[in-house]
Amino acid sequence: MRKLLDFIYRAAAAVAGLCLVLMTLLILAQVVGRWFDILVPSTEDFSGFLLAAASFLALPYALREGAHIRVTLVISRLGATARRAVEAAVLLLALPLMAYIAWALGFMVYESWQFQELTQGYVAVPLWIPQLPVALGALLMVIALADEAMALIRQGHTRYQAVENRHLEEDIG
């Protein structure tokens, strides 16, 4: 199961990276197109869709790798038991919040599909298509949060804590 989850997190991060590359190429095409009076329609729309997809799809991998911004000023001064308790409390608060967000985004995708909503702009796209990777990224983040909570229970620390500790040792050493 561990290898499958890590594969899913890495695959989502790879798709997020691909979204950023596509967004860059799309904007580059628009810039170059302007030099030759060529219009690249809906560049802003598609760039926004790709940015939203990249942002949400990267969430679970960023959590696993300790890349989210965390203020560790207080918890770094706590003992091991108190730190575990704080980490557990944060994960237990984040999990239902993110689950609600994932549910709401999933419902939004369903409604957009059900009502056949289209995007505004030169190129009309069914709205559920750009919404789907955002909802999927939120769902994967719920799984990643549950995964980290289970690691905290089983091993006494999370993966992101191990990464933070490794970076701290590298900075000191």
N, C-alpha and C positions, 0 to 999 in steps of 0.2 A: 504494500500500500504506500509506503514511504517513497519508493521510486516512482510510482504512478503520480502521486501528488507533486513531487519535485518536477517531473516531466511536464505536468499541466501548468505549473507556475512558470517554468522556463518557456514553454510554448506560448503562453499568453504574453510574456515579456517580449518574445521574438515578434509576435504579431504587433505589439505596441511599437516596437522599433520600426517595423515595416510601415506602419501608419505614419510615423514621423518622416521616414524617407519619402513616402508617397506625397505627403503634405509639402515637403521641401521641393520635390520635383514639380508639383502642381504650381506652386508659387513661382518657381523659376521659369516655368513655361509661360506664366502670365507676364512676368517681367520682360522676358525675351520677346514675347508676342507683342507687347506694347511698342517695342522698337520698330516692328514691321506692320503696325496697325492691324494686328490680328487679335481678336477677342477670344479669350478662353472663358467660356461661360461658367458661371456659378463657382468660380475658384474660391471665393470667400466661404460659400456654403460648405463645399466639400472639405476645405481646409479645417473648418470648425468641426465637422463631423469626425474627421480623422484625428484631430486633437482630443476630442472628448473620448473617442475609442482608445487612443493611446494612453490617456490619463487613467482611465478605469482599468484597462487590461493590465497595466503595469503595477497596480496596487498590491496584488498578492505576492509577486516576486520581490517588490521593494520591502514588504513587511518581512519576508523570510531572510532577506539579506541585510536587514538593519538599515535600510536607506531612508526610511521615513524620519522626519525631523522629530526628535524627542528631547525633552528637557530633562536631563538626568542629574541636574544639580542637587536635587533633594534626595532622590532615591539612591544615588551613588554613595550617600553618607549613611544609609540605613544598613543595619545588619542583614545577614542572609535571610533570616526568617521574615523580618519586616518587609524586606524588598520583595520576596516571593508573594507576600500577602498583597502588597500594593500592585504588583504586576498582575496577580490574579483578579483583583478588583477592577483594574483597568480593562483587562480582557473581557471580564464578565459584563462590564458596562458597554464596551464597544461591540460585542457580539450581537445583542438584541437590536442595538441601534443600526448596525450595518445590515442586519437581517431585514429590518423594516424598510430601509432604503432599497435593498435588493428587491423586496416584494413590491414596493411602490413602483420601481423602475420596470419590473417585469409586467406589472399590471398596465403601466403606460404603454409598453410595447404591444401588449395584447389589445388594448383599446385602439391604438393607432392602426393595427392590422384589421381589427373588426370593423372599424368605421372607414377604412381605406383612405386614411389621411395622406395628403401629399405635402412635400416641402414647398416653400415659396421660392421663387427665383426663376432664372432662365430654364433650368433643367429640373423638372418636377420628378421627385423620387418618392416612392412610398416611404412614409416617415418611420415605419417600424424598422426599416433596414439600417439607418444610422443609429437608431436607438438600441438595437439589439446588442451590439458589443459593449455598450455602457452597462446595460443590465447584466450581461454575462460577467463583466469585470467585477461588478458589485457582488454577484453570487460567488464568484471565486474568492473574493475578499472575505466573505462570510466563512467559507470553507477554510481559508488560511488562518483566520482568527480562531476558529474551533481547533484547528491543527496545533496552533501555538498554545492554546489553553490545555490541550491534552499533553503536549510536551512538558508544560510547566507542572502538571499533575504527576506525570510519570517520571520525569527526569529531574525535576526541581529547578529547571531553567528553560528558557525559550531559545529558539535558534537565533533570533535577533540579539538576545543577550550575549550569546556565545560569540557572535560576530563583533558586537561592541567591545567585548572583553579582548578579543584578538586585536582589534584596532588600537585599543588603549595600550596593550602590551607593546605593539609596534611603535607607538608614539613615544612611550617611555624608554624602550630599549633601543 
